[in-house]
Amino acid sequence: MKVGLAATSAAEALFSNPLRSLLTMLGIIIGVASVMVMMSIGEGAKAQIEAQISSVGTNVLNLQPGSMNRGGRNHGGGSARPFNEADISAIGQLSFVEEVTGTLSGQANAVSEETNWTTTIQGGTSSFFSVNNWPAVEGRIFTEQEVQGGAAVALLGKTAATNLFPRGDALGQRIRVNGVPIEIIGILETKGQSGGGGMGRDRDDIIVAPLSMVRNRVTGGNRWVSRHVSNIQVLVQDGYDVIEAQDELATIMRERRRVEPGAQDNFSVINFADMIKQRAAVAENMSMLLAFTAAVSLIVGGVGVMNIMLVSVTERTREIGLRMAVGARGGDILLQFLVEAVVLCTLGGLIGMAIGWVGVYAYAQIAAAPMLVSPIIIATALGAAASVGLIFGFFPARRAAQLDPIQALRYD
C-alpha cells in the first residue's frame, strides 16, 4: 500500500468519528502547546541574558563598598567606607585597565516646564559612557573638562526623557533636579529592563550628569571621605583575563583600604558577565526541566493514542480480514494503521502549536517578558508529536498486521 493511499484511508477513519479523534488528540495538543510555551520562555530568557551581556560587556568589573560592623551590628553591603577619586586614579594606573570611572547615584525630583518626574540621577566621569557601552543617540556626552568644572549638564535616559518631555523636544531644554537648574545635552541609547519578567529596574529611567556636580549640588558630600564615590567601574583591556584582573584589583584595594591579612574585605569586586552567565545557566536548566515536565503530557497522550488505536483495530477486524482477502499484505495493514496514528498525532501537534502561539503571546503580554519562537522550537514540537504517533502506534499496527485473515473475516 502506498503512503498516499494509507494517508487517505487514515483521514477517512479519523473523520468518521471526529469527537473520538479530538478527545484522543487532547493529550497531544496539551503536550505540544506546553512544550512550545516552555521552550519559548527559555529561549526568550536566553536571548535577554545575551542582550544584557552585550549591553554590560564581558570585561567590566564593578567595585562596591562591603559591609561594616558598628555597635556589634552588621549594617549590610554598601555600608563600609566609600571610595574616593584617589582610588580611581590608582586603579587607572594598572596595566590591564583600559578605562575607569567612579559613580555616585541618588533619587532626584526632576521638573521641566511641562511636568515633573522622580527618577535616579547618576554621577560619573566622561569615561562612564564607554565603560558602560552607553552612547548618546541624540546630542553629545559631557567632557572631562565639564566633569572637573562641575558643569550643570546632563543626559537623559529614554524613559526619563519621555516623561519629562512628552513632545520629544528634550535636547537643549533645561530642567531642575532637586532645585538645581541643568541643561539637557543628550539622550542616551535605550537599555531596557535590568531583569526578566518585567521585574527588573528600568535602566532608561535615569539622568546622567558630571560626578562633581552631582556630589556637590545634588546628593551632597560624605563627612568621613572627601571627593567620595559610591562605586568604581573598570573596563579591562581586550585579551586580558578578567578573573586575573579581578584578583589583581582586589589585591590593590586591600592595600589601599588597609585590610589586614586574613581579615574580611570591606569591599567587593563584581564581575557582571559572570553573574549574568550564572543566571543564564540557572534559567536554561529551569527551562529544560519545565520542557521535560511538559513532555510528560505527550507521553500520556501517546498512551491514549495507543489505547484508541487498539480499540480501532478490534472494531475493524472484519475490514482488516477483507483487505487481506483481496490481496493486502501484513506490511500494507501495518502501514495503514501506523500512518493513521502518525496523522492523528501530527494533526494534534498542529492544533497544539496554534494554541502554543496564543499562549506564548499571552505570556509575553502579561509578564512583559521576551518570548522567542524559533524554527527549532516549531520543528521540535511537531517532530515530537509525529514521533509519539510512530512509537505508540506501532504496537496496535503490528497487532492488526498479524491478524489471521480467515479468523478476521469470521469475527463478529
N, C-alpha and C positions, 0 to 999 in steps of 0.2 A: 504493500500500500504506500502510495506516495505521501509525502509530508503535507502537501496542499490538500489532498483529499481527506487526510486524517484531521487536519485543522478544521475543514468544513464540517466533518462529522462531529467534531468536538463542540463547535459552535452551536450546531443543531441540538445536541444533547444538553448543553448548558442553558440555552434559551427556551427549551421545552419546559423547564421548571425554574423560572427566574428567581423566585423567592428563596428556594433552597440554595441556589447558586450564590445569591447575595449573602445569605447567612453563613455559607461555607467560606466565602471570601472575607468575612468580617475580621477574622484574626489576622489575615494577611494585610488588610487595609490598615488596621491599627498598628501592626508591626512596622510596616513600611513608613507610615506617617511619623511614628515615633523615632525610628532610626534617622529619618531625614531631618527632623527638627533637632535632635540631639547632636548630630554631626554638624549641622549648620551653626548651632550655638558654639561648638568647639572651634570650628573654622573661623567664625567671626571673632571670637576671643583671641585666637592666634594672630589674626590679621591686625587686630587692635594693638596687641602687645608688640608686634613687629613695627607698627607705626610709632609707638611710644619709644622703642629703642632707637629708631631712626631720628625721632624728634630730639631725644635727650643726648644721643651719641653713646657709643660704646666705650669711649675713652674719657669720660668725665667723672671726676671724684669730687665728693662734697664733704666738707668738714663742718661738723656741728659740735657745739659745747656739750659735754656729757652731764651727768647728774652731780649734785652737790649735797653733802650731808651737813646739816646745821641744826644744832639743838637736839641731836640724836635722831633726826628725821631726814629721810631721803626726799629731796624736793623734785626728783624726776629728771628725765632727759631735757637738756637745754638750760638747766638752772645753774650750771657751773659758770665760772668767769668767762665772759665773751672774748672773742679775738679782737685784735686791733689792726690798724693799717701797717704797722711794723711787721706783723706776721705775714701779711700779704706780700710785702716787699721781700721778705726772707724766702718765702716759698717761690716767688718769681725767679730767684737766682738758681733754683735747682735745675740740673741739666735736662731732665725729662719734661719740664713744664713748657708748654707752648704758650699758653695764656692763663691768667689767673684773675679772678675778680672777687671782691667782697660784696656781700649783700646785706641789706637791712630792710625789714618789712614791718608793716603795721596796718591797722584798719584806718580808713580815711573816709570822710564825708566830702564827696566832690559835688560842686554846684556849678552848673552852666546857666546861660541866660534862659534856657528852656525848661530845665528840670534839675533834680539832684539825685545822686546815686551813692550808696555806701559800697565801697569796694576795697581792694587791697592796694596799697602803694608799696612799690619795691624800689629800694635804692640800690644802685650798682655803679660800677665804673664803666668806661667805654668798652671794656672787654666783655661785659655782661652778654652782649648780643651774639658775639662769635662763640663764646664758651657754651651758651645755651642753644646755639644754632637757631637763632630767632631774629630774622631780618625784618626790616620795615618794608611793608608793601606800598605805603604812601609816605611822602616826606623823607625824613632822614633820622639817623640816630644822633645822640649827642656826642660831643668830642671830649677828649681828656682835658682840654683847657676849660670846657664848661663844667666838668666834674670838679676840677681844682678850684674854680672860681665860684662854685655853688650856684650856678645859673638856674633860674626858675623856669626850666623847660621840662617837658615830659613827652612820652609816647603812650598811647592808649592801646590796650588790647581790644579786640573786636567787640566783645560783649560790653565793655565799659563805654566804648565809642558809640555803640548803637543806643545805649540807654541814656547817655548824656546828650547826644546829638542825633535824635531820631531822623532828621532830614539828611544825615550823612555828610555834613559840612564841618567836621571836627577840625580838620587841618587848618592851622593858623589861628584858631579860636583861643580864647582864654577861659580858664576855669579857676575856681577857688577850692583848694584842698585843705581842709581844716583851717580855713580862713586865709590861706596863702595863695596869692594870685600866681598862676602858672600858665605858660604858653604851650599849646599843643604843637609839636614839631613833626610828629609822625604817628602812623598807625601800624601796629605790629601784625605779622602774619598770624593766621588762625592756628591755634594749637589744639583746641578741643578739651575734652574731659581728661583728667589725670588718672581715671579708673574706669572700669567697665560697669555696665548695667545702669548707667546714669547716676551712680552713687559717688563718683569722684568729684574733685574740685574742678571748677571751670577755670582753666588756666588763662582764658581770654578775658576774664573779669579782673583786670589789673591795670595799674598805672605804673610805668617805669620811669624813674627820674634819677638825676645825679645823686650819688651816695651822700656827698657832703651836704647838699641842700636838704635831703630827706632827714638826715640826722640832726642838723642844726635848726630846722624850721618846722618839721612835721612831727617826727617821732620823739625828738629830744635826745639828750646825751645820756651817758651812763656815769654814775657818781664814782664808780670804782675804776673804770677803764676809759681813758681818753681816746677819742677817734676810734670808737669801737665799731665792730661789725658783728652781725649775728651768725653769719655763715661765710665760708670761703669755698668757692668753686674753682676747680683746677682742670684745665684741658691738657691731657697727656699727649705728647707728640706721637704721631703715627709710627708704628713699628716698635714702640717701647711697650714692654709687658706691663699691663695695667695693674696686675696683682703685685708685681715687684715695686711699681711706683707707689702703690698703696702702702706697702711696708716701709718704704723709704720716707714717705710723707709722715707716717705715724712716728717714726724714729725722731725726725727733726722736731716735730711738735711736742714730743715728750721732753726733749731737751729745752725747748723754748718755754714750756709751761712748768718746768722743774718737777716733773713727775718722778718720784723715787723708784729705783729698780724694785720690781715686784709689786709696786702699788698699782691700783686700778687707774686706767687712763681717765682723765676728766674731759675727754673729747672723743669723738668717733669719726672714722673715715668711712664714708658710704660709697659703694660702687653701685650706681643706679642700674647700670646694664645688668649686673649680676643679680640684683634684686628682681628686676623685671623678668630675666630668664628663669629664675627660680619659680616665679609666679606663673610663667608660661608652662613650665613642666607640670606644676600642680593642676593648672587648667586643662592641659592635654590629658593627663591621667584621669581627671574627673570626667571629661567628655567621653573618653573611651569607656569608662565604667558605665556611664549613662547609656552609651550606644549598645553595649553588651546587654544591659538590663532591658533595653527596648527590643533587642533581638530575641528575647525570650518569647515575646508576643508572636514573632514569626514562627518559632518552634511550635508553640501552642496552635497557631493557625495551621501549620503543616500537619499536625496530628488530626485536626478537624478535617482537612482535605483528604487525608488517607482514610479516615472513617467513612466519609461520604462516598469516596470512590469505591470502597469495599461494598457499601450498600448498593451502589450503582451497578457493580459487577453482578451482584446477586439478582437484582431486578432485571437485568438484561441478559440473563443466562441463555434464554432461548434465542435471542438475537445473535449472541456470540456463536451458538451452535449452528444457526442458519448461515452465518457468514463463512464458517469453516466448511459447511457442507457444499457451498458453491465455490470453494477454492481458496478461501483466505487461509494463510498460514499463521502459525503461532506468532511469528515476528510481526505480521500485519496487525494482529489483535493487540500485541504488546505496544506497538507504536501508536495505535489509535487511542488507547486509554492513557498512555504516557503523555501524548500531545494534549489530551483533554485536561489532564492535571496541570500541565505547564500553562495552557491557555487560561485556565481558571485562576491560577496564582498570578500570572502576568497581568491579567485584567484587574485583579485586586490590587496589584502593585501600582498600576496606573492611577486607579482611584485614590490609593493611599498617597501617591505623590502629589495629586491635586490638593488633597486635604493637608498634606505636609506643607505645601506652598502657603496655604492660608494660615497655618499655624506659625510658620516662620515669620510671615508678615505681621501677624497679630502680636507675637512676642516682641518683635523689633519695635513696634509702635508703643506697646505698653511699658516695656522695660527700658526704652530708649537705648538699646544695645545694638551693636552692629551684628548683622547676620549675613552669612556668606553661603549661598547655594552654588557650589561649583559643579562642573560636569562630572567630576569624580564621584561626588555625593549622589547625583542622579543615577549614574551608571551602577554604583554600589547598591543603591536601594532597589533598582529594577532587577539587577543581577541576582540579588538575594531572594527576591520574590520568585523569579524563574527557577532558581536552584532549589528552593523549597518544594516547588511543584515537581521537579525532576526527582528529588530524593524521596519525598513522601508519596509520590505517585507510582514509583517503581514497583513496590510490593503488590498493590492492587492490580496493576497492569500485568505483572508476571503471573498472578493468580488467574487472571482472565485468559492469558495465553496458554495456560496449562490445562484448561478445561477439556474434557473428553467430548468431541462433537456429538456422539450418539447420546451420552448422558445429558448433555446440554439441551439437545432437542426434546428429550423426554421430560425436562424439568418443568414443573407446573408452578 
